[in-house]
Amino acid sequence: MPFGRRAVGRKSAGSAGGQSERDWSDAQRLRYWWQAERNLLLRTLTAVPPDQVNEPLAEGAWSPKGMAAHRLFWEAEERAAIEDHLGGVFPSLLDFPTRRIESTNAAAVASLGDRRLPALIRALEDLRGRTATLVERISDADLNTQGNPARILLGVALEHDREHRRELESRFGPTSQGE
């Protein structure tokens, strides 16, 4: 495959392995961008100026530290959902009631938000590494099939990371494109 556990930053996904991205399967594309967005979010969090880690990104928004706590919580939920899928069980996360998202987010940030940002980033990196080992076990057939729970989980997770990375970048600017 044209990717591994490490994504290649913002370089074109098609530059990896001499294969054009348009020739990639959905599984290849999903795995690549899932990892790339995770790495970009972590890099963007790491670049937040120390005096800004507790400052909300906008009125009513989370601080970078709160955002890291939020993603750490949901990463654990996503990992559990992937474990369920690999075990042949429908991931309950896909049936999570939308009416509970806001209160769950608030509880997650409150329970994890007392940690310092660097500690949250390290915990997120560690958990993401362990999640990546599970993602590698998902079959290409699952990720190439529309509506498959694993495909939905990875797609939602990468969009979630992308959304928060863009929020950070809108405040602090993009991080370096190099690895």
VOLODREN-653055 format. One line per 3 residues: for each residue x, y, z of C-alpha. Coordinates in Angstrom, 3 decimals. Example, Ala and Ser with C-alpha at 12.3 -4.5 7.8 and 13.67 -1.06 7.14 Angstrom:
<recs>
12.300,-4.500,7.800 ~ 13.670,-1.060,7.140 .
</recs>
This chain:
<recs>
0.000,0.000,0.000 ~ 1.182,3.541,-0.624 ~ 0.995,4.494,3.055 .
1.889,3.141,6.435 ~ 1.365,4.280,9.970 ~ 2.834,7.668,9.180 .
1.211,10.030,6.737 ~ 3.290,12.358,4.619 ~ 1.955,15.693,5.821 .
0.243,17.810,3.209 ~ 2.067,16.401,0.242 ~ -0.183,14.988,-2.396 .
-1.378,11.551,-1.418 ~ -0.641,10.496,-4.976 ~ 3.069,11.104,-4.560 .
3.439,8.058,-2.304 ~ 4.647,4.842,-3.867 ~ 4.536,6.159,-7.441 .
0.809,5.481,-7.620 ~ -1.639,8.257,-8.436 ~ -4.262,8.877,-5.776 .
-6.994,8.525,-8.377 ~ -5.834,4.900,-8.788 ~ -6.212,4.193,-5.069 .
-9.056,2.171,-3.683 ~ -11.419,3.764,-1.181 ~ -9.658,1.726,1.520 .
-6.277,3.189,0.592 ~ -7.652,6.708,0.465 ~ -9.479,6.365,3.786 .
-6.483,4.941,5.642 ~ -4.173,7.570,4.219 ~ -6.368,10.583,5.005 .
-7.430,9.193,8.404 ~ -3.759,9.128,9.424 ~ -2.830,12.366,7.656 .
-5.566,14.391,9.344 ~ -4.639,12.919,12.730 ~ -1.002,13.899,12.245 .
-1.931,17.383,11.044 ~ -4.213,17.965,14.028 ~ -1.487,16.875,16.442 .
1.068,19.088,14.697 ~ -1.325,22.037,14.840 ~ -2.032,21.485,18.546 .
1.689,21.279,19.249 ~ 2.221,24.642,17.521 ~ -0.271,26.529,19.715 .
1.553,29.323,21.572 ~ 1.837,28.435,25.287 ~ 0.016,31.593,26.353 .
-2.983,30.631,24.166 ~ -3.635,27.011,25.229 ~ -6.454,27.984,27.599 .
-7.963,30.742,25.459 ~ -11.197,29.877,23.612 ~ -10.748,29.907,19.839 .
-13.910,31.997,19.514 ~ -16.747,33.084,21.758 ~ -18.414,29.958,23.136 .
-15.752,27.692,21.605 ~ -13.225,25.438,23.261 ~ -9.661,26.344,23.985 .
-6.936,24.325,22.246 ~ -6.524,22.359,25.486 ~ -10.267,21.701,25.621 .
-10.204,20.600,21.988 ~ -7.378,18.149,22.718 ~ -9.340,16.741,25.678 .
-12.417,16.458,23.466 ~ -10.539,14.550,20.750 ~ -8.860,12.294,23.335 .
-12.269,11.272,24.644 ~ -13.708,10.610,21.185 ~ -10.556,8.801,20.039 .
-11.137,6.295,22.850 ~ -14.737,5.888,21.706 ~ -13.650,5.452,18.076 .
-11.064,2.857,19.108 ~ -13.684,0.904,21.041 ~ -16.013,1.073,18.032 .
-13.289,-0.293,15.736 ~ -12.653,-3.097,18.233 ~ -16.385,-3.882,18.160 .
-16.375,-3.950,14.365 ~ -13.333,-6.215,14.239 ~ -15.054,-8.483,16.765 .
-18.111,-8.782,14.539 ~ -20.309,-6.518,16.675 ~ -22.103,-3.454,15.311 .
-20.366,-0.420,16.891 ~ -22.761,1.235,19.333 ~ -20.982,4.540,18.665 .
-22.800,4.645,15.323 ~ -26.081,4.699,17.250 ~ -24.934,7.400,19.693 .
-27.914,9.682,20.367 ~ -27.276,13.114,18.878 ~ -29.202,14.745,21.727 .
-26.432,13.581,24.091 ~ -23.460,14.836,22.077 ~ -23.307,18.301,23.620 .
-23.501,17.073,27.224 ~ -21.004,14.281,26.487 ~ -18.589,16.772,24.952 .
-18.888,19.045,27.981 ~ -18.310,16.147,30.380 ~ -15.301,14.918,28.386 .
-13.660,18.335,28.377 ~ -14.413,18.838,32.081 ~ -13.012,15.450,33.059 .
-9.828,15.657,30.976 ~ -9.330,19.403,30.805 ~ -7.320,19.672,34.021 .
-4.309,18.130,32.256 ~ -1.738,20.319,30.565 ~ -1.844,20.507,26.764 .
1.461,18.654,26.230 ~ 0.191,15.774,28.398 ~ -3.063,15.645,26.434 .
-1.141,15.616,23.149 ~ 1.107,12.768,24.359 ~ -1.932,10.771,25.510 .
-3.634,11.394,22.169 ~ -0.515,10.349,20.228 ~ -0.269,7.152,22.279 .
-3.927,6.276,21.873 ~ -3.816,7.071,18.172 ~ -0.846,4.773,17.693 .
-2.799,1.963,19.329 ~ -5.866,2.814,17.255 ~ -3.757,2.724,14.072 .
-2.804,-0.891,14.772 ~ -6.504,-1.733,14.802 ~ -7.205,0.244,11.640 .
-4.539,-1.799,9.843 ~ -6.565,-4.917,10.670 ~ -9.743,-3.640,8.979 .
-10.195,-5.407,5.680 ~ -10.047,-3.488,2.428 ~ -13.410,-5.027,1.553 .
-14.971,-3.343,4.597 ~ -13.461,0.035,3.764 ~ -14.359,-0.250,0.078 .
-18.033,-1.001,0.826 ~ -20.451,1.919,1.040 ~ -22.309,1.945,4.371 .
-19.884,-0.421,6.100 ~ -19.493,0.576,9.779 ~ -15.676,0.672,9.566 .
-15.820,2.945,6.523 ~ -18.246,5.259,8.316 ~ -16.111,5.315,11.482 .
-12.909,6.246,9.658 ~ -14.646,8.813,7.494 ~ -16.297,10.533,10.446 .
-13.065,10.458,12.470 ~ -10.983,12.049,9.721 ~ -13.595,14.747,9.147 .
-13.718,15.394,12.909 ~ -9.946,15.880,13.029 ~ -10.050,18.045,9.895 .
-12.771,20.247,11.387 ~ -10.796,20.904,14.566 ~ -7.496,21.378,12.723 .
-9.124,24.023,10.544 ~ -10.506,25.778,13.620 ~ -7.015,25.929,15.098 .
-5.488,27.061,11.811 ~ -8.059,29.833,11.440 ~ -6.777,31.249,14.733 .
-3.064,30.403,14.650 ~ -2.351,29.858,10.957 ~ -1.289,26.666,9.208 .
1.654,24.685,10.515 ~ 4.687,23.782,8.454 ~ 4.011,21.434,5.572 .
7.224,19.492,6.121 ~ 7.409,16.322,8.199 .
</recs>
